[in-house]
């Protein structure tokens, strides 16, 4: 009952929103949402540079709809780097780590498989 009361208090809910906006992640690193089935299921992708047709949010939505996960930085666990115009340090890091670099057209083909 005490948790119910705590979350029922509007000041506590406001505190949670302030913490979220400050970057606090309330999700456990041990818990992973079940991945959606799709052509990019279980794949990790990084976006960099300016894509010719898609806004970054649109590209991310396509990736997630196809079951993939968009992450912010390149690591050895990254499956694909989607590189647009003026790709910078992420591209160099992907090449160093032998991460497959693809363009927007390739991304769209992958999402439609």
N, C-alpha and C positions, 0 to 999 in steps of 0.2 A: 504494500500500500504506500510506503514512503517514496518509492521511485515514481509511482503514479502521481503523487502530490508534487514531487520535485519538478517533473516534466509538465505538470499542469500550471505551474507558476510562469506567468508571461515574462518576468525578468530573467528566469533561467533559460527560457527559449531564446530570448534576445542575446544572452551571453553565448549560447551555442552558435548563433548566426555570426556574431562578431568573431568568434574563434575560427569558424569556417572561412570567413572572408579574409582572415589573417593568414590562412594557409594550413591550419590544423586539419589533419586527416583523421577522421574518426573510424576509419575502416582498418581492421587488423591486417597486417602484412601476411599473416598466416592464412587468412580467408581469401579465396579467389572466387569471384563469381563464375558460375558455369559458363563456358564459352558457348556462343551461339553457333549453330551449325551453319556452315557456309564455306565458300571457296577460300576464305582467308582464316578459317577457324584455327585458333591457336597460334596465329602469326602475329608478330610484333613489327609495327611499321613506324618510321619517323618521317615527318614532313620537313622539308627545308626549301628555302627559296620561294620565288613567286611562280605559281603554276599558271599556264597560259589561259585556261578556261575556268577552272574551279577555284573558288575561294577556299581558304584553308579549312573553314568550318564545313564546307560542302564535301571536300575530300575526306575529312575525318568521318563525316556521317556515312559516306559510301563504304569506307573501310569497316566501320563498326557494323553496318547493316550486312556486310559480307562475313561477319564473325571475327574480324581482326581487331587488334588493339593498337591505338595510337599512343606512342610514348614520346617524351620530350627530348630524349638524348640518345645518341648512338652508343651501343655496347656490343659485346660479343654475342649477346642474346637477341640482338635485332635481326629480323629476317630480311627486311627491305628498307632502303632509304628512298623515299620519293623525292627526287630532286627537280626543282624548277630553276628559273633564271636567277642568277646571283646567289647560288648556293655557296655557303661559306665553309666554316670550320667543320660542320657536321659531315659534309661531303669528304673532306680530307680524312676525317676520323673513320668514316665508313670504308674508304679505300684502304686505309691502314689495317683495318680489322677484317678485310675481305667480305664486307657486307654487300649483298647485291644491290646495285643502284639502278632504279627504274625511273621512267618519266611518267607524266600524267596519262598518256595514252596506254602505256603498259599497265598502269594501275587500274584503269577502267576495264581493260580486258580481263585482268585478274578478278575483279569484282563481279564480272558478268559470267564467269565460268560456271 
